[in-house]
């Protein structure tokens, strides 16, 4: 099974530098108290902790992620999309790094094996913009409005953070439905690398 990351911006209009913290932002967006926003966020933090992820939401730096998306698409051209995406996610959620900052993104890219000069040149240009927009347009066509969103074989969807067993059940269903069904009684001539065998009547 091959996993491919796709680009999706929760808020494309977000500024690069934001003074509000995540709780204040959620409070304003959803019309709840800061305390409620923090309580809701802690539920996600606990879910992450249960699978070995250390989310530091108190110090998380909000920013526009478009350039980070461009970097992941650039990394894909070098065969390092998975490594780049995971490095950016860890930098954002665990290390409280500013992933909208070009210097920060460049350092992260170098860590996973990308060429510094090539990354700096890419970030200073509009390169990979069309690739990011194409992914986002595809998401719109599928009716995706939030993340996480998992699409299997371009047909089966799982939305939201789900337990491992949900993915196992989904994959078993996909495998079962994609299995080849033989419609005849297999009484014809069968050929393989050793030649052909004519069935006995």
C-alpha positions as CSV (number, residue, x, y, z in Angstrom):
1,X,0.0,0.0,0.0
2,X,1.3,3.4,-0.9
3,X,0.5,6.5,1.1
4,X,0.5,9.9,-0.6
5,X,0.1,13.2,1.3
6,X,-2.1,15.9,-0.3
7,X,-2.2,19.6,0.2
8,X,-5.1,21.2,2.1
9,X,-5.3,24.6,3.9
10,X,-7.8,25.0,6.7
11,X,-7.7,28.8,6.2
12,X,-5.9,30.0,3.1
13,X,-6.4,33.6,4.3
14,X,-4.3,33.2,7.4
15,X,-1.4,35.6,7.8
16,X,2.1,34.5,8.1
17,X,2.6,36.1,11.5
18,X,-0.1,35.7,14.1
19,X,-0.1,37.1,17.6
20,X,-3.0,35.0,18.9
21,X,-2.5,31.5,20.3
22,X,-4.4,28.4,19.2
23,X,-6.9,28.7,22.0
24,X,-7.7,32.4,21.3
25,X,-8.0,31.6,17.6
26,X,-10.4,28.6,18.2
27,X,-12.4,30.7,20.7
28,X,-13.0,33.4,18.1
29,X,-13.7,31.0,15.2
30,X,-16.2,28.8,17.0
31,X,-17.7,31.3,19.5
32,X,-16.6,29.5,22.6
33,X,-14.7,30.5,25.7
34,X,-10.9,30.2,25.7
35,X,-11.2,27.6,28.5
36,X,-13.6,25.5,26.4
37,X,-11.3,25.7,23.4
38,X,-8.4,24.6,25.6
39,X,-10.4,21.7,26.9
40,X,-11.4,20.6,23.4
41,X,-7.8,20.8,22.3
42,X,-6.6,18.7,25.2
43,X,-8.8,15.9,24.0
44,X,-6.8,15.9,20.7
45,X,-3.5,16.1,22.7
46,X,-4.5,13.0,24.7
47,X,-5.4,11.1,21.5
48,X,-2.0,12.0,20.0
49,X,-0.2,11.0,23.2
50,X,-1.8,7.5,23.1
51,X,-0.1,6.9,19.7
52,X,3.2,8.3,20.7
53,X,2.9,11.9,19.5
54,X,3.9,14.8,21.8
55,X,1.7,17.8,20.9
56,X,2.7,21.1,22.6
57,X,-0.3,23.2,21.9
58,X,0.5,25.9,24.5
59,X,3.5,27.0,22.5
60,X,2.3,26.2,19.0
61,X,2.9,29.0,16.5
62,X,0.0,29.7,14.2
63,X,0.9,30.8,10.6
64,X,0.0,30.5,7.0
65,X,1.1,27.1,5.7
66,X,1.1,27.7,2.0
67,X,4.9,27.8,1.7
68,X,5.2,24.7,3.8
69,X,2.9,23.0,1.3
70,X,5.0,24.2,-1.5
71,X,8.1,22.7,0.2
72,X,6.4,19.3,0.5
73,X,5.5,19.3,-3.1
74,X,9.1,20.3,-4.0
75,X,10.3,17.4,-1.7
76,X,8.0,15.1,-3.6
77,X,10.0,15.8,-6.8
78,X,13.1,14.6,-4.9
79,X,11.4,11.5,-3.5
80,X,11.3,12.9,0.0
81,X,7.7,14.0,0.5
82,X,7.0,11.7,3.4
83,X,10.1,12.7,5.2
84,X,9.5,16.4,4.6
85,X,5.9,16.3,5.6
86,X,6.6,14.4,8.8
87,X,9.5,16.7,9.7
88,X,7.3,19.8,9.2
89,X,4.5,18.3,11.3
90,X,6.9,17.5,14.2
91,X,8.4,21.0,14.0
92,X,4.9,22.6,14.1
93,X,3.1,20.5,16.7
94,X,5.9,19.3,19.0
95,X,8.8,21.7,18.6
96,X,6.8,25.0,18.3
97,X,8.7,26.1,15.2
98,X,7.5,28.9,12.9
99,X,6.7,26.8,9.8
100,X,5.7,29.9,7.8
101,X,9.2,31.3,8.1
102,X,11.4,30.6,5.1
103,X,14.6,30.2,7.1
104,X,12.9,27.7,9.4
105,X,11.6,25.7,6.4
106,X,15.0,25.7,4.7
107,X,16.7,24.3,7.8
108,X,14.0,21.6,8.1
109,X,14.5,20.7,4.4
110,X,18.2,20.4,4.8
111,X,17.7,18.0,7.7
112,X,15.8,15.6,5.5
113,X,18.3,15.7,2.7
114,X,17.2,18.5,0.4
115,X,19.7,20.9,-1.2
116,X,19.8,24.2,0.7
117,X,20.4,26.4,-2.4
118,X,17.6,24.7,-4.3
119,X,15.1,25.1,-1.4
120,X,16.0,28.8,-0.9
121,X,15.5,29.4,-4.6
122,X,12.2,27.6,-4.7
123,X,10.8,29.4,-1.6
124,X,11.9,32.8,-3.0
125,X,9.9,32.1,-6.2
126,X,6.4,30.9,-7.0
127,X,7.5,27.4,-7.8
128,X,5.2,24.6,-6.8
129,X,2.3,26.9,-6.4
130,X,0.3,25.3,-9.2
131,X,1.0,21.8,-7.7
132,X,-0.4,22.9,-4.4
133,X,-3.5,24.5,-6.0
134,X,-4.1,21.4,-8.1
135,X,-4.3,19.3,-4.9
136,X,-6.6,21.8,-3.2
137,X,-8.9,21.8,-6.3
138,X,-9.0,18.0,-6.2
139,X,-10.0,18.2,-2.5
140,X,-12.9,20.6,-3.5
141,X,-14.1,18.1,-6.1
142,X,-14.2,15.4,-3.5
143,X,-16.1,17.7,-1.2
144,X,-13.4,17.6,1.5
145,X,-13.9,20.4,4.0
146,X,-11.6,19.4,6.9
147,X,-8.7,17.3,7.9
148,X,-7.8,14.6,8.6
149,X,-9.4,13.0,5.6
150,X,-8.3,9.6,4.2
151,X,-9.2,8.5,0.7
152,X,-8.5,4.9,-0.2
153,X,-8.4,3.9,-3.9
154,X,-10.1,7.2,-4.7
155,X,-13.4,5.6,-3.5
156,X,-13.5,4.9,0.2
157,X,-13.2,7.8,2.7
158,X,-12.5,8.0,6.4
159,X,-12.9,11.3,8.1
160,X,-11.5,12.6,11.3
161,X,-9.0,11.0,13.7
162,X,-9.9,7.3,13.9
163,X,-8.6,4.3,16.0
164,X,-6.3,1.8,14.3
165,X,-9.1,-0.8,14.2
166,X,-11.2,1.5,12.0
167,X,-8.4,1.6,9.4
168,X,-7.9,-2.2,9.6
169,X,-11.6,-2.8,9.0
170,X,-11.7,-0.3,6.1
171,X,-8.6,-1.9,4.4
172,X,-10.1,-5.3,4.8
173,X,-13.3,-4.1,3.1
174,X,-11.3,-2.6,0.3
175,X,-9.2,-5.7,-0.2
176,X,-12.3,-7.9,-0.2
177,X,-14.2,-5.8,-2.7
178,X,-11.1,-5.5,-5.0
179,X,-10.5,-9.2,-5.0
180,X,-10.8,-10.9,-8.4
181,X,-14.0,-13.0,-8.7
182,X,-13.8,-15.9,-11.2
183,X,-17.1,-16.2,-13.0
184,X,-16.6,-19.5,-14.8
185,X,-15.8,-23.1,-13.5
186,X,-12.2,-22.9,-14.6
187,X,-12.4,-25.8,-17.1
188,X,-10.5,-24.0,-19.9
189,X,-6.9,-24.2,-20.9
190,X,-4.6,-22.7,-18.3
191,X,-1.1,-21.5,-19.3
192,X,1.8,-20.4,-17.1
193,X,5.6,-20.2,-17.4
194,X,5.8,-24.0,-17.8
195,X,3.4,-24.2,-20.7
196,X,-0.3,-25.0,-21.1
197,X,-2.4,-27.6,-19.4
198,X,-5.5,-28.9,-21.1
199,X,-8.1,-29.9,-18.5
200,X,-9.1,-33.6,-18.3
201,X,-12.6,-34.3,-19.3
